C-alpha cells in the first residue's frame, strides 16, 4: 500500500505525519463516509495542527473521503491558490469539479466501462468452459495476488491520474463525463 512507499520518507524525516497516525487502524475511515472523513480531519486540525502549522498535503484513497477532507480544510480557512494537495480515487463527478476548481489535486480514474467489458468477457469465457484471456485493455497478472492458499489470477486494467490539466482529454473527450457535468459537479 501507500505507507510502504511513504515509510522510508517518514523514517528519514522528509515526510512528517504530525498526528503520528500511520497505521490502517489509526487512519481508516469507517464505511468511507464523507462526513466521518470531515470529522476526522477537523479533529486532526484542532489537535495535531493547533500550533498554527499548516497541512502540506493529504493522501486519500477515495473521492468521497477527499471531499470530507476538503470541506474541513475550507472551514479551517484553507483556500486556493494555496490549498494543500488532496488526492482521491474513482473520478466521481463532484470531485472532478473540485479538481477543476483547484481544491482537489488529483483522482485515480479507472474507466468503469472498460472494467465492465472485461468482467463480462471473463464471465462469458468461464461460462463457456474456456480460459479467460486478456483483452487489449488488460494484462493478466498471475504472480501478485497470493491469498495464502493460491495465487489469484487477475486481469489488470490501466488507470489514469486525473489532474486539472487533463480532465478534458481523459474524461470529456472519452465521453465519460460532459463539460456541463464537470462544470456543475452533477451527473
C-alpha positions as semicolon CSV with decimal commas, in nm:
position;residue;x (nm);y (nm);z (nm)
1;X;0,000;0,000;0,000
2;X;0,086;0,366;0,010
3;X;0,251;0,350;0,352
4;X;0,506;0,100;0,218
5;X;0,614;0,363;-0,035
6;X;0,598;0,654;0,209
7;X;0,758;0,488;0,515
8;X;1,121;0,543;0,409
9;X;1,049;0,917;0,374
10;X;0,878;0,920;0,714
11;X;1,173;0,733;0,867
12;X;1,428;0,981;0,729
13;X;1,216;1,283;0,831
14;X;1,149;1,409;0,479
15;X;0,778;1,340;0,525
16;X;0,617;1,428;0,857
17;X;0,285;1,288;0,973
18;X;0,216;1,529;1,261
19;X;-0,058;1,314;1,411
20;X;0,170;1,010;1,416
21;X;-0,124;0,809;1,285
22;X;0,018;0,595;1,007
23;X;-0,142;0,255;1,058
24;X;-0,459;0,150;0,882
25;X;-0,626;0,104;1,221
26;X;-0,549;0,465;1,311
27;X;-0,623;0,630;0,979
28;X;-0,912;0,428;0,831
29;X;-1,245;0,598;0,772
30;X;-1,527;0,363;0,868
31;X;-1,759;0,290;0,574
32;X;-1,560;0,551;0,377
33;X;-1,819;0,812;0,475
34;X;-1,756;1,171;0,371
35;X;-1,895;1,303;0,700
36;X;-1,666;1,076;0,903
37;X;-1,365;1,189;0,699
38;X;-1,461;1,553;0,754
39;X;-1,495;1,499;1,129
40;X;-1,161;1,317;1,146
41;X;-0,985;1,598;0,957
42;X;-1,146;1,860;1,180
43;X;-1,019;1,668;1,484
44;X;-0,668;1,649;1,334
45;X;-0,671;2,022;1,259
46;X;-0,764;2,108;1,618
47;X;-0,517;1,864;1,773
48;X;-0,205;1,796;1,565
49;X;-0,218;2,136;1,393
50;X;-0,333;2,353;1,686
51;X;0,016;2,508;1,697
52;X;-0,058;2,700;1,376
53;X;0,143;2,477;1,146
54;X;-0,013;2,405;0,810
55;X;-0,103;2,086;0,630
56;X;0,102;2,042;0,314
57;X;-0,094;1,753;0,163
58;X;-0,337;1,469;0,229
59;X;-0,328;1,123;0,071
60;X;-0,685;0,997;0,041
61;X;-0,790;0,661;-0,108
62;X;-1,137;0,767;-0,225
63;X;-1,304;1,080;-0,364
64;X;-1,584;1,079;-0,103
65;X;-1,325;1,086;0,175
66;X;-1,139;1,360;-0,015
67;X;-1,450;1,577;-0,024
68;X;-1,487;1,548;0,354
69;X;-1,122;1,642;0,399
70;X;-1,160;1,938;0,162
71;X;-1,468;2,066;0,346
72;X;-1,281;2,052;0,677
73;X;-0,982;2,234;0,526
74;X;-1,207;2,502;0,373
75;X;-1,383;2,556;0,706
76;X;-1,040;2,592;0,870
77;X;-0,955;2,874;0,626
78;X;-0,754;2,699;0,356
79;X;-0,825;2,850;0,013
80;X;-0,694;2,837;-0,342
81;X;-0,441;2,900;-0,483
82;X;-0,256;2,778;-0,170
83;X;-0,482;2,482;-0,100
84;X;-0,284;2,174;0,010
85;X;-0,285;1,887;-0,240
86;X;-0,557;1,632;-0,162
87;X;-0,566;1,313;-0,366
88;X;-0,857;1,081;-0,437
89;X;-0,974;0,786;-0,639
90;X;-1,272;0,699;-0,861
91;X;-1,312;1,020;-1,064
92;X;-1,652;1,095;-0,909
93;X;-1,809;1,396;-1,077
94;X;-1,830;1,604;-0,757
95;X;-1,454;1,559;-0,714
96;X;-1,384;1,635;-1,078
97;X;-1,548;1,974;-1,020
98;X;-1,327;2,024;-0,713
99;X;-1,020;1,943;-0,924
100;X;-1,141;2,182;-1,192
101;X;-1,193;2,450;-0,924
102;X;-0,846;2,396;-0,770
103;X;-0,946;2,230;-0,442
104;X;-0,870;1,864;-0,510
105;X;-0,530;1,792;-0,662
106;X;-0,597;1,462;-0,837
107;X;-0,801;1,145;-0,858
108;X;-0,736;0,799;-0,995
109;X;-0,962;0,717;-1,291
110;X;-1,049;0,358;-1,368
111;X;-1,283;0,358;-1,666
112;X;-1,579;0,157;-1,539
113;X;-1,696;0,099;-1,896
114;X;-1,375;-0,095;-1,964
115;X;-1,392;-0,270;-1,626
116;X;-1,746;-0,386;-1,706
117;X;-1,643;-0,507;-2,052
118;X;-1,358;-0,707;-1,901
119;X;-1,580;-0,860;-1,633
120;X;-1,837;-0,966;-1,893
121;X;-1,568;-1,117;-2,118
122;X;-1,420;-1,315;-1,829
123;X;-1,766;-1,430;-1,720
124;X;-1,860;-1,545;-2,070
125;X;-1,533;-1,737;-2,107
126;X;-1,583;-1,913;-1,772
127;X;-1,945;-1,999;-1,855
128;X;-1,833;-2,146;-2,187
129;X;-1,567;-2,356;-2,015
130;X;-1,285;-2,157;-2,170
131;X;-0,979;-1,997;-2,015
132;X;-1,032;-1,618;-1,989
133;X;-0,786;-1,416;-2,196
134;X;-0,654;-1,066;-2,151
135;X;-0,806;-0,806;-2,382
136;X;-0,644;-0,503;-2,544
137;X;-0,739;-0,315;-2,225
138;X;-0,590;-0,558;-1,972
139;X;-0,289;-0,756;-1,860
140;X;-0,317;-1,097;-1,695
141;X;-0,127;-1,099;-1,364
142;X;-0,057;-1,449;-1,232
143;X;0,201;-1,362;-0,966
144;X;0,098;-1,066;-0,749
145;X;-0,223;-1,160;-0,569
146;X;-0,143;-1,450;-0,338
147;X;-0,418;-1,505;-0,081
148;X;-0,212;-1,754;0,120
149;X;-0,379;-2,052;-0,045
150;X;-0,302;-1,985;-0,410
151;X;-0,221;-1,703;-0,648
152;X;-0,541;-1,546;-0,775
153;X;-0,515;-1,469;-1,147
154;X;-0,619;-1,109;-1,204
155;X;-0,690;-0,900;-1,511
156;X;-0,544;-0,555;-1,453
157;X;-0,663;-0,253;-1,646
158;X;-0,477;0,073;-1,686
159;X;-0,574;0,353;-1,454
160;X;-0,503;0,720;-1,514
161;X;-0,430;1,008;-1,281
162;X;-0,666;1,297;-1,345
163;X;-0,534;1,649;-1,284
164;X;-0,692;1,982;-1,372
165;X;-0,495;1,995;-1,698
166;X;-0,614;1,658;-1,836
167;X;-0,983;1,648;-1,738
168;X;-1,083;1,732;-2,095
169;X;-0,868;1,461;-2,252
170;X;-0,936;1,176;-2,008
171;X;-1,296;1,236;-1,906
172;X;-1,473;1,465;-2,153
173;X;-1,319;1,363;-2,485
174;X;-1,366;0,995;-2,390
175;X;-1,736;1,056;-2,324
176;X;-1,715;0,956;-1,958
177;X;-1,839;1,297;-1,836
178;X;-1,965;1,600;-2,028
179;X;-1,828;1,954;-1,998
180;X;-2,157;2,054;-1,833
181;X;-2,119;1,779;-1,572
182;X;-1,760;1,883;-1,500
183;X;-1,867;2,247;-1,454
184;X;-2,166;2,164;-1,231
185;X;-2,024;1,865;-1,044
186;X;-2,351;1,681;-1,102
187;X;-2,404;1,378;-1,324
